[in-house]
Amino acid sequence: RQQRFIWAVRTQILNENLLPRVPAIYQAMQGSVQTDLNLIDAVKLVRMAMDLEKDHVHGFVVNDPSMITAGYAGQMWVWYADWPEIAKAAQDVFNRPALFNESEDGQVQCP
């Protein structure tokens, strides 16, 4: 979901020529979104994202049972990461299909 949301924001910024308004958007979102990105870093990130092509965006989600195991610690349920398995998947990320593809109606879909 996060990848899909970020890609949708990027697409909207491109389609509506909102790049000059990124500082104002950043200020408006400060009360709703928690991040450690400052305004300068956010603008740099948005500019870099504008040059991305959807068929060059690759990634994976750490939710495969081989990567995480449910457990109990400190009176709460937690996920334990299998770091070697995650590292192996990260090494293979560019050999996987692109993260997004177009559906029949032209909308970008996240697999």
N, C-alpha and C positions, 0 to 999 in steps of 0.2 A: 504493500500500500504506500509506503513512504516513497519508493522509487517512482511510482505512478503519480503521486501528488507532486513531487519535485519536477517531473517531466511536464506535467500539466501547467505548473507555474511558469516554467521556462517557455513553453509554447505560447501561453497567454502574453508573456512579456514581449515575445517576438511578434505575435500577430497584432498586438495593439500598440506597438512602439512605446512600451513603458520604460525602456532602459533609462531615459533621462529622469524618470520619476522614482527610481529605485531608492534614493535616500529618503524620500517622503514615505514610501511604502514601508521601508525598514523602521522608520520612526513610528508609524501607525501600528505595526505589528509587535512592537516592543512589549506592550502590555499583555499580549496574548501568547507569544512564543518565547520560550526560554532558550537562549543560545549563548555560547561563548564567543561567537563571531562579532567583531566590532564592525562598524559601518564600512570602513575601508576594505577590510577583508571580504565582507559580503558583496561589495561592488566588484571586487576582483573576481570572486567566485561566479557571480552572475555573468560577467563579461566572458569568462572562460566557457561557461555553459552555453552561451549563445553560439559558439563555434562548433558545438558537438553535433554530430549526425547520429540519428537514432540507431543506424546499423553498426555504429562504432562504440555503442555503450554496452558494456558487459558487466555482469555482477552475479552474485549469488546471495541467498538468504541462509543464515545459520539456523535452520530449523529441521534439517535432516536428522533422523534418530541416530545416525552414526556420528554426528557432530556434537550432540548435546544429550545429557541424561538428567532426568528429573531426580531431585533428592530433597532431603530435609536437613536444614542446618539453622541453628539459632532460633528455633521455634517458628520457622517459616519455610515454605516450599521455595526451592531455588533450582536453577539450571546449572549443571556442571558442564563446562566446555571441554571437549576433547581437542586441545590445541593442535596436536600433530595432524589430526584429521582435517581441521579447519585450514591449517597451513597447506596441506595437500590440495584441498579444493581451491584455495586462493592461487596456487601455482598454475592451476589448470583453467583459470577464469577466461582467458582469451581464446581457449580452444572450444568454448561452448558457444551456442548460438547467441546472437545479440539479445539484450535484455528485453527490448521492445520489438513488436511487429505490428503491421497494420492489418486491421480486420477488414472485412468486405466493405464496411461503410466508411473506411478511411480514418477511423479513430485509432489512435495509438493504444495498444493493449499491452499489459504486462502479463507475461506467461504465468 
